[in-house]
Amino acid sequence: MSVLCFMRQDALEYFSVYGTALSMWVSLMALADFDEPKRSTLVMSGALTIAVRVYHDRWGYGVYSGPVGTAVLIIAAKWLQQMKEKRGLYPDKSVYTQQIGPGLCFGALALMLRFFFEDWDYTYVHSFYHCALAMSFVLLLPKVNKKAGSAGAPAKLDCSTLCCTCI
């Protein structure tokens, strides 16, 4: 492998773990649905914090549990504030049952595969880890991009889309 790549193994490992943790952070911040400049501030502060954390220990649980835990707390605070203003459930019950519940289950499966089962058969387990992580974010991310405007009907989530996320 070293013949094919011009970067050191250490740098490749760093950016692989950093990219995964950063994508989790940015995706969860999209779920929080903040307006600018708060959204950009949170994303950049998370990116810098993750970079330092990955530099210090890229194989520890804190690389993923720190950003995910912080994002869950931020999302919970934001949604509780929305519930207080709305005086009702936010988002709707169907979002919890069809998106958030299954998305969290796939995310938990992905992290369990990554930290507890990757020693079994790295090639297959790591591939299933990526599939479970992709499915988690396909389910968790909002179905409508409120920042994009109304250019037409949103794309439908069908079986071929779900299969393509796992490839």
C-alpha positions as CSV (number, residue, x, y, z in Angstrom):
1,M,0.0,0.0,0.0
2,S,2.9,2.4,0.7
3,V,3.9,2.2,-2.9
4,L,0.5,3.5,-4.1
5,C,0.2,6.4,-1.6
6,F,2.4,9.4,-1.3
7,M,1.3,10.3,2.3
8,R,2.5,8.8,5.5
9,Q,0.2,6.2,7.2
10,D,-0.1,8.5,10.2
11,A,-1.5,11.4,8.2
12,L,-4.0,9.1,6.4
13,E,-5.2,7.7,9.7
14,Y,-5.6,11.2,11.1
15,F,-7.6,12.6,8.2
16,S,-9.8,9.5,8.0
17,V,-10.8,9.7,11.7
18,Y,-11.0,13.5,11.5
19,G,-13.3,13.4,8.4
20,T,-15.6,10.9,10.0
21,A,-15.9,12.8,13.3
22,L,-16.3,16.1,11.5
23,S,-19.0,14.7,9.2
24,M,-20.9,13.5,12.2
25,W,-20.7,16.9,13.8
26,V,-21.8,18.9,10.7
27,S,-24.7,16.5,10.0
28,L,-25.9,16.8,13.6
29,M,-25.7,20.6,13.5
30,A,-27.8,20.5,10.3
31,L,-30.4,18.6,12.3
32,A,-30.4,21.3,15.0
33,D,-31.5,23.8,12.3
34,F,-29.8,27.0,13.6
35,D,-29.8,30.3,11.6
36,E,-26.6,32.1,10.6
37,P,-24.2,33.1,12.2
38,K,-24.8,30.7,15.1
39,R,-24.7,27.7,12.7
40,S,-21.3,28.6,11.2
41,T,-19.9,29.4,14.7
42,L,-20.9,26.1,16.0
43,V,-19.6,24.2,13.0
44,M,-16.3,25.9,13.1
45,S,-15.8,25.6,16.8
46,G,-16.6,21.9,16.5
47,A,-14.2,21.5,13.6
48,L,-11.3,23.0,15.6
49,T,-12.1,21.1,18.7
50,I,-12.4,17.8,16.8
51,A,-9.0,18.5,15.1
52,V,-7.3,18.9,18.4
53,R,-9.1,15.9,19.9
54,V,-8.2,13.6,17.0
55,Y,-4.5,14.8,17.1
56,H,-4.2,13.8,20.8
57,D,-5.9,10.4,20.6
58,R,-7.5,9.2,17.4
59,W,-8.4,5.7,18.6
60,G,-10.2,6.6,21.9
61,Y,-13.9,6.7,22.4
62,G,-13.9,10.5,23.0
63,V,-13.1,11.1,19.3
64,Y,-16.8,10.3,18.5
65,S,-18.5,10.5,21.8
66,G,-17.4,14.1,22.4
67,P,-18.9,15.6,19.2
68,V,-21.9,13.3,19.2
69,G,-22.7,13.9,22.9
70,T,-22.2,17.7,22.6
71,A,-24.4,17.8,19.4
72,V,-27.2,15.8,21.1
73,L,-27.1,18.2,24.1
74,I,-27.3,21.2,21.7
75,I,-30.1,19.6,19.7
76,A,-32.0,18.7,22.9
77,A,-31.7,22.3,24.2
78,K,-32.8,23.7,20.9
79,W,-35.8,21.4,20.6
80,L,-36.9,21.9,24.2
81,Q,-36.8,25.7,23.5
82,Q,-39.0,25.1,20.4
83,M,-41.4,22.9,22.4
84,K,-41.7,25.6,25.0
85,E,-42.5,28.2,22.4
86,K,-44.9,26.0,20.5
87,R,-46.4,24.4,23.6
88,G,-46.4,21.0,21.9
89,L,-44.2,18.3,20.6
90,Y,-41.3,19.4,18.3
91,P,-40.7,18.0,15.8
92,D,-43.8,15.9,15.0
93,K,-44.3,12.4,16.5
94,S,-43.8,10.9,13.0
95,V,-40.3,12.4,12.8
96,Y,-39.3,10.6,16.0
97,T,-40.7,7.3,15.0
98,Q,-39.7,7.3,11.3
99,Q,-36.4,9.2,11.3
100,I,-34.8,9.8,14.7
101,G,-35.4,6.4,16.4
102,P,-34.2,4.3,13.5
103,G,-31.4,6.8,12.8
104,L,-30.1,6.6,16.4
105,C,-30.3,2.8,16.2
106,F,-28.2,2.7,13.1
107,G,-25.7,5.2,14.6
108,A,-25.4,3.1,17.8
109,L,-24.9,0.0,15.6
110,A,-22.2,1.8,13.7
111,L,-20.3,2.9,16.8
112,M,-20.6,-0.6,18.3
113,L,-19.2,-2.1,15.2
114,R,-16.3,0.4,15.1
115,F,-15.3,0.1,18.8
116,F,-16.2,-3.5,19.8
117,F,-16.3,-5.7,16.8
118,E,-13.7,-4.4,14.3
119,D,-11.1,-6.9,15.5
120,W,-13.1,-9.8,14.2
121,D,-12.8,-9.4,10.5
122,Y,-11.6,-5.8,9.7
123,T,-12.6,-5.8,6.1
124,Y,-16.2,-6.8,6.5
125,V,-16.9,-5.2,9.9
126,H,-15.4,-1.9,8.8
127,S,-17.6,-2.0,5.6
128,F,-20.7,-2.6,7.7
129,Y,-19.7,0.2,10.0
130,H,-19.7,2.6,7.0
131,C,-23.0,1.3,5.8
132,A,-24.6,1.7,9.2
133,L,-23.2,5.2,9.6
134,A,-24.4,6.2,6.2
135,M,-27.9,4.8,6.9
136,S,-28.0,6.6,10.2
137,F,-27.4,10.0,8.5
138,V,-29.7,9.2,5.6
139,L,-32.4,8.8,8.2
140,L,-31.4,11.5,10.6
141,L,-30.9,14.4,8.2
142,P,-33.9,16.7,7.6
143,K,-35.9,15.7,4.6
144,V,-36.4,19.3,3.5
145,N,-33.6,21.8,3.3
146,K,-35.2,25.0,4.6
147,K,-32.2,27.1,3.5
148,A,-32.3,26.0,-0.2
149,G,-35.6,27.7,-1.2
150,S,-38.4,26.2,-3.2
151,A,-36.9,25.0,-6.5
152,G,-39.3,22.1,-6.8
153,A,-40.4,18.9,-5.1
154,P,-37.7,17.2,-3.0
155,A,-36.2,14.0,-4.1
156,K,-37.9,10.9,-2.8
157,L,-36.1,8.4,-0.6
158,D,-36.4,5.0,-2.3
159,C,-34.8,1.6,-2.1
160,S,-32.1,2.4,-4.7
161,T,-31.0,5.5,-2.7
162,L,-30.7,3.4,0.4
163,C,-28.7,0.8,-1.4
164,C,-26.4,3.4,-2.9
165,T,-25.5,4.8,0.5
166,C,-24.0,1.4,1.4
167,I,-21.8,1.1,-1.6
